[in-house]
C-alpha cells in the first residue's frame, strides 16, 4: 500500500524558472505556503507574479524547478492539482448577461455538485449578494462583481485559491470589501495565495509576504520579520514603525545597489 506523506505545506516552490524567448522572467523562485494561511506575492508590474500563478495553476509549463500543490507536482500531475485549486484572475470572469444567481448555478452544475441552486443561495448570502441575486451582473458595481467572481471560485470548496491582483481597479471601499472576503476564506481553512502591487493590501492581509523583484524572491517572511530588514539607521529618526512601503523600497533599493 502506498504511504501518503502529510505536510503542513499547501504549496512548495523550488528553483522555478521561466523565459519568454530571450527574456528571463523567473530566475529561480523559492517559497512555501502553509495550509490555511494567506501568502502575498508582492512586486512591481513585470516582476513575474502572474507568471508564477500561471505555472502553479497548470496554465503554463516551467522551464525548470519544481512546484508542488497539495503534494502533487504541477508538471507531472496537473489533473490532480486542478481538482484542489481555484483561480481568480486580474479581471472578473463573470457572465454579465446572466444574473448573479445564474452565474453561481451554472458553475455548480459544471462542477457536478448536488443541488446547485442551494449552493448558489448559500454563496449569495455568504458574500453579501442576496439583494442583487436576480439582477444582471452588468448592473453590478466593481466591488460586487469582484465578490461574485471570488464566490464563483469557491464553488466546490477548493483547498487553495489563487487571487491574481484581486483588487486592481477597485475603489477604496470595494477594496476593503474584497479584503473582508479574503480574510474569511482563510478563517475557514482555505489557503490563499494572492499577488499584489498594493503594499497596504499585503500589509493588511498576509500571514507571510514574499517580495519578487527581477525574477527572484529577495525577501520572505512575516511583516515583523521584514521590518527587521529595514535599515536601523533610518528607524532611529522615525517615531513610528516603518510601513511595508518603507520596507519594500528599502529592500529594492538595497538590492539594486549591490
Secondary structure as UniProt FT lines:
FT   STRAND          9..20
FT   TURN            21..22
FT   STRAND          23..34
FT   TURN            35..36
FT   STRAND          38..42
FT   TURN            45..46
FT   HELIX           49..56
FT   TURN            57..58
FT   STRAND          64..69
FT   TURN            70..71
FT   STRAND          72..73
FT   TURN            74..76
FT   HELIX           78..83
FT   STRAND          85..88
FT   HELIX           100..110
FT   TURN            111..112
FT   HELIX           116..126
FT   TURN            127..128
FT   HELIX           130..132
FT   TURN            133..134
FT   HELIX           137..139
FT   HELIX           142..153
FT   TURN            154..156
FT   STRAND          160..164
FT   TURN            166..169
FT   HELIX           172..187
FT   TURN            188..189
FT   STRAND          191..196
FT   HELIX           199..205
FT   STRAND          208..213
FT   TURN            214..215
FT   STRAND          216..221
FT   HELIX           223..227
FT   TURN            228..229
FT   HELIX           232..235
FT   TURN            236..237
FT   HELIX           244..257
//
